[in-house]
Amino acid sequence: GRPDREWVQEAGCVALRNLAKDAENQVRVSEAGGIEAVVAALRGHPAGEGVQEFGCEALWNLAEVTENVGKVSEAGGLEAVMEALRGHPGHAGVQEFGCGALKALATNAENRVRVAEAGGIEAVVEALRKYPGHEGVQEAGCVALRNLAKDAENQVRVSEAGGIEAVVAALRGHPAGEGVQEFGCEALWNLAEVTENVGKVSEAGGLEAVVKALKGHPGHGGVQQYGCGVFWTLSEYPENQVRVSDAGGIEAVV
Protein backbone atom coordinates (compact mmCIF):
# COMPACT_ATOMS: atom_id res chain seq x y z
CA GLY A 1 0.00 0.00 0.00
CA ARG A 2 0.92 3.65 0.36
CA PRO A 3 1.78 4.25 4.03
CA ASP A 4 2.63 7.88 3.24
CA ARG A 5 -0.78 8.67 1.77
CA GLU A 6 -3.25 9.50 4.50
CA TRP A 7 -6.34 9.06 2.34
CA VAL A 8 -5.17 5.58 1.30
CA GLN A 9 -4.66 4.60 4.94
CA GLU A 10 -8.06 6.00 5.92
CA ALA A 11 -9.80 4.13 3.12
CA GLY A 12 -8.00 0.93 4.10
CA CYS A 13 -9.03 1.31 7.74
CA VAL A 14 -12.66 1.87 6.69
CA ALA A 15 -12.56 -1.23 4.48
CA LEU A 16 -11.11 -3.40 7.26
CA ARG A 17 -13.56 -1.95 9.75
CA ASN A 18 -16.44 -3.05 7.52
CA LEU A 19 -14.98 -6.44 6.69
CA ALA A 20 -14.25 -7.15 10.35
CA LYS A 21 -17.93 -6.94 11.29
CA ASP A 22 -18.09 -10.60 10.26
CA ALA A 23 -16.65 -13.15 12.72
CA GLU A 24 -14.96 -15.26 10.02
CA ASN A 25 -13.46 -12.17 8.42
CA GLN A 26 -12.05 -11.06 11.76
CA VAL A 27 -9.79 -14.10 11.69
CA ARG A 28 -8.97 -13.75 7.99
CA VAL A 29 -8.01 -10.09 8.35
CA SER A 30 -5.72 -11.03 11.21
CA GLU A 31 -4.10 -13.85 9.23
CA ALA A 32 -3.48 -11.44 6.35
CA GLY A 33 -1.60 -9.02 8.62
CA GLY A 34 -4.49 -6.58 8.89
CA ILE A 35 -4.05 -5.87 12.59
CA GLU A 36 -0.45 -4.79 12.11
CA ALA A 37 -1.47 -2.71 9.09
CA VAL A 38 -4.12 -0.82 11.08
CA VAL A 39 -1.74 -0.18 13.97
CA ALA A 40 0.86 1.11 11.50
CA ALA A 41 -1.75 3.45 10.01
CA LEU A 42 -2.64 4.82 13.44
CA ARG A 43 1.02 5.38 14.26
CA GLY A 44 1.86 6.82 10.88
CA HIS A 45 -0.93 9.41 10.77
CA PRO A 46 -1.48 10.62 14.34
CA ALA A 47 -3.06 13.89 13.16
CA GLY A 48 -5.41 12.23 10.66
CA GLU A 49 -8.84 12.22 12.30
CA GLY A 50 -10.30 9.76 9.81
CA VAL A 51 -7.40 7.34 10.19
CA GLN A 52 -7.62 7.56 13.97
CA GLU A 53 -11.40 7.16 14.09
CA PHE A 54 -11.71 4.27 11.65
CA GLY A 55 -8.47 2.65 12.78
CA CYS A 56 -9.79 2.48 16.34
CA GLU A 57 -13.10 1.11 15.09
CA ALA A 58 -11.32 -1.50 12.99
CA LEU A 59 -9.30 -2.66 16.02
CA TRP A 60 -12.50 -2.77 18.08
CA ASN A 61 -14.16 -5.03 15.52
CA LEU A 62 -11.06 -7.20 15.09
CA ALA A 63 -10.68 -7.70 18.84
CA GLU A 64 -14.25 -8.97 19.17
CA VAL A 65 -12.99 -12.47 18.36
CA THR A 66 -11.02 -13.99 21.23
CA GLU A 67 -8.01 -15.16 19.23
CA ASN A 68 -7.35 -11.63 18.02
CA VAL A 69 -7.28 -9.93 21.43
CA GLY A 70 -3.70 -10.98 22.16
CA LYS A 71 -2.62 -10.16 18.62
CA VAL A 72 -3.94 -6.61 18.85
CA SER A 73 -2.02 -6.14 22.11
CA GLU A 74 1.18 -7.67 20.73
CA ALA A 75 1.02 -5.44 17.66
CA GLY A 76 0.97 -2.32 19.85
CA GLY A 77 -2.76 -1.75 19.42
CA LEU A 78 -3.33 -0.69 23.02
CA GLU A 79 -0.68 2.01 22.84
CA ALA A 80 -1.97 3.21 19.46
CA VAL A 81 -5.52 3.50 20.79
CA MET A 82 -4.34 5.39 23.87
CA GLU A 83 -2.43 7.83 21.67
CA ALA A 84 -5.58 8.33 19.56
CA LEU A 85 -7.74 9.04 22.62
CA ARG A 86 -5.20 11.49 24.05
CA GLY A 87 -4.46 13.10 20.73
CA HIS A 88 -8.08 13.73 19.70
CA PRO A 89 -10.07 14.67 22.80
CA GLY A 90 -12.32 16.88 20.67
CA HIS A 91 -13.36 14.17 18.21
CA ALA A 92 -16.39 12.18 19.35
CA GLY A 93 -15.81 9.37 16.86
CA VAL A 94 -12.26 8.75 18.04
CA GLN A 95 -13.45 8.78 21.65
CA GLU A 96 -16.33 6.38 20.98
CA PHE A 97 -14.33 3.85 19.00
CA GLY A 98 -11.25 4.23 21.17
CA CYS A 99 -13.38 3.34 24.21
CA GLY A 100 -14.84 0.46 22.22
CA ALA A 101 -11.39 -0.85 21.40
CA LEU A 102 -10.39 -0.70 25.08
CA LYS A 103 -13.61 -2.56 25.91
CA ALA A 104 -12.71 -5.35 23.47
CA LEU A 105 -9.13 -5.55 24.72
CA ALA A 106 -10.24 -5.69 28.37
CA THR A 107 -12.01 -9.02 27.92
CA ASN A 108 -9.15 -10.92 29.58
CA ALA A 109 -7.49 -10.42 32.96
CA GLU A 110 -4.00 -9.69 31.63
CA ASN A 111 -5.24 -6.97 29.34
CA ARG A 112 -7.40 -5.40 32.02
CA VAL A 113 -4.22 -4.75 33.97
CA ARG A 114 -2.42 -3.46 30.87
CA VAL A 115 -5.23 -1.10 29.92
CA ALA A 116 -5.32 0.28 33.46
CA GLU A 117 -1.54 0.75 33.57
CA ALA A 118 -1.68 2.57 30.23
CA GLY A 119 -4.15 5.09 31.66
CA GLY A 120 -7.16 3.59 29.94
CA ILE A 121 -9.52 3.99 32.89
CA GLU A 122 -8.87 7.71 33.14
CA ALA A 123 -9.20 8.11 29.37
CA VAL A 124 -12.62 6.42 29.33
CA VAL A 125 -13.90 8.47 32.26
CA GLU A 126 -12.69 11.65 30.56
CA ALA A 127 -14.53 10.70 27.36
CA LEU A 128 -17.74 10.11 29.34
CA ARG A 129 -17.39 13.50 31.00
CA LYS A 130 -16.58 15.34 27.78
CA TYR A 131 -19.46 13.92 25.71
CA PRO A 132 -22.46 13.60 28.05
CA GLY A 133 -24.95 14.04 25.20
CA HIS A 134 -23.36 11.56 22.78
CA GLU A 135 -25.08 8.21 23.24
CA GLY A 136 -22.40 6.30 21.31
CA VAL A 137 -19.60 7.58 23.55
CA GLN A 138 -21.69 6.95 26.67
CA GLU A 139 -22.50 3.38 25.68
CA ALA A 140 -18.93 2.55 24.64
CA GLY A 141 -17.58 4.13 27.82
CA CYS A 142 -19.98 2.18 30.04
CA VAL A 143 -19.08 -1.10 28.30
CA ALA A 144 -15.37 -0.36 28.70
CA LEU A 145 -15.73 0.37 32.42
CA ARG A 146 -17.91 -2.72 32.82
CA ASN A 147 -15.08 -4.90 31.49
CA LEU A 148 -12.30 -3.06 33.28
CA ALA A 149 -14.21 -3.31 36.57
CA LYS A 150 -14.15 -7.11 36.49
CA ASP A 151 -10.72 -6.76 38.13
CA ALA A 152 -10.74 -5.96 41.89
CA GLU A 153 -7.88 -3.47 41.72
CA ASN A 154 -9.49 -1.73 38.76
CA GLN A 155 -12.76 -1.40 40.66
CA VAL A 156 -10.95 0.92 43.06
CA ARG A 157 -9.13 2.76 40.26
CA VAL A 158 -12.35 3.39 38.35
CA SER A 159 -13.90 4.84 41.49
CA GLU A 160 -10.88 7.05 42.18
CA ALA A 161 -11.03 8.34 38.60
CA GLY A 162 -14.67 9.39 39.04
CA GLY A 163 -16.05 6.46 37.07
CA ILE A 164 -19.00 5.76 39.36
CA GLU A 165 -20.30 9.30 38.97
CA ALA A 166 -19.69 9.17 35.21
CA VAL A 167 -21.72 5.97 34.83
CA VAL A 168 -24.59 7.34 36.93
CA ALA A 169 -24.56 10.50 34.78
CA ALA A 170 -24.74 8.33 31.65
CA LEU A 171 -27.75 6.45 33.03
CA ARG A 172 -29.49 9.71 33.89
CA GLY A 173 -28.62 11.37 30.62
CA HIS A 174 -29.79 8.60 28.29
CA PRO A 175 -32.88 7.01 29.85
CA ALA A 176 -34.09 5.69 26.48
CA GLY A 177 -30.72 4.27 25.42
CA GLU A 178 -30.98 0.53 25.98
CA GLY A 179 -27.24 -0.04 25.61
CA VAL A 180 -26.37 2.74 28.06
CA GLN A 181 -28.92 1.44 30.56
CA GLU A 182 -27.83 -2.19 30.26
CA PHE A 183 -24.09 -1.66 30.39
CA GLY A 184 -24.33 1.20 32.87
CA CYS A 185 -26.19 -1.06 35.30
CA GLU A 186 -23.68 -3.86 34.75
CA ALA A 187 -20.78 -1.47 35.31
CA LEU A 188 -22.30 -0.34 38.62
CA TRP A 189 -22.84 -3.98 39.63
CA ASN A 190 -19.18 -4.78 38.99
CA LEU A 191 -18.00 -1.61 40.71
CA ALA A 192 -20.08 -2.37 43.81
CA GLU A 193 -18.38 -5.75 44.22
CA VAL A 194 -15.59 -4.08 46.22
CA THR A 195 -16.70 -2.93 49.67
CA GLU A 196 -15.24 0.58 49.53
CA ASN A 197 -17.35 1.37 46.46
CA VAL A 198 -20.71 0.38 47.92
CA GLY A 199 -21.31 3.69 49.70
CA LYS A 200 -20.03 5.64 46.70
CA VAL A 201 -22.56 4.03 44.35
CA SER A 202 -25.37 5.01 46.72
CA GLU A 203 -24.04 8.53 47.30
CA ALA A 204 -23.66 9.14 43.56
CA GLY A 205 -27.36 8.43 43.02
CA GLY A 206 -26.80 4.94 41.66
CA LEU A 207 -29.83 3.45 43.42
CA GLU A 208 -32.24 5.94 41.92
CA ALA A 209 -30.68 5.62 38.47
CA VAL A 210 -31.02 1.83 38.56
CA VAL A 211 -34.65 2.04 39.70
CA LYS A 212 -35.41 4.29 36.71
CA ALA A 213 -33.61 1.86 34.40
CA LEU A 214 -35.65 -1.10 35.69
CA LYS A 215 -38.94 0.78 35.45
CA GLY A 216 -38.09 2.30 32.09
CA HIS A 217 -37.06 -0.96 30.38
CA PRO A 218 -39.33 -3.71 31.77
CA GLY A 219 -38.98 -5.78 28.60
CA HIS A 220 -35.19 -5.69 28.33
CA GLY A 221 -33.61 -8.77 29.87
CA GLY A 222 -30.15 -7.27 30.22
CA VAL A 223 -31.34 -4.14 32.01
CA GLN A 224 -33.49 -6.24 34.35
CA GLN A 225 -30.69 -8.72 35.09
CA TYR A 226 -27.98 -6.17 35.78
CA GLY A 227 -30.25 -3.72 37.56
CA CYS A 228 -31.34 -6.48 39.95
CA GLY A 229 -27.67 -7.43 40.30
CA VAL A 230 -26.86 -3.95 41.57
CA PHE A 231 -29.59 -4.25 44.22
CA TRP A 232 -28.46 -7.75 45.11
CA THR A 233 -24.93 -6.53 45.87
CA LEU A 234 -25.90 -3.28 47.58
CA SER A 235 -28.60 -4.87 49.75
CA GLU A 236 -26.06 -7.23 51.31
CA TYR A 237 -25.10 -4.24 53.47
CA PRO A 238 -27.65 -3.40 56.22
CA GLU A 239 -27.29 0.36 55.76
CA ASN A 240 -28.37 0.01 52.13
CA GLN A 241 -31.42 -2.18 52.68
CA VAL A 242 -33.56 0.77 53.75
CA ARG A 243 -32.09 2.97 51.02
CA VAL A 244 -32.94 0.42 48.32
CA SER A 245 -36.47 0.22 49.67
CA ASP A 246 -36.86 4.00 49.93
CA ALA A 247 -35.65 4.39 46.35
CA GLY A 248 -38.42 2.08 45.11
CA GLY A 249 -36.15 -0.90 44.61
CA ILE A 250 -38.57 -3.48 45.94
CA GLU A 251 -41.35 -2.47 43.55
CA ALA A 252 -38.88 -2.27 40.66
CA VAL A 253 -37.60 -5.79 41.28
CA VAL A 254 -41.08 -7.27 41.82
Secondary structure, 3 states (H helix, E strand, C coil): CCCCCHHHHHHHHHHHHHHCCCHHHHHHHHHCCHHHHHHHHHHHCCCCHHHHHHHHHHHHHHCCCHHHHHHHHHCCHHHHHHHHHHHCCCCHHHHHHHHHHHHHHCCCHHHHHHHHHCCHHHHHHHHHHHCCCCHHHHHHHHHHHHHHCCCHHHHHHHHHCCHHHHHHHHHHHCCCCHHHHHHHHHHHHHHCCCHHHHHHHHHCCHHHHHHHHHHHCCCCHHHHHHHHHHHHHHCCCHHHHHHHHHCCHHHHHC
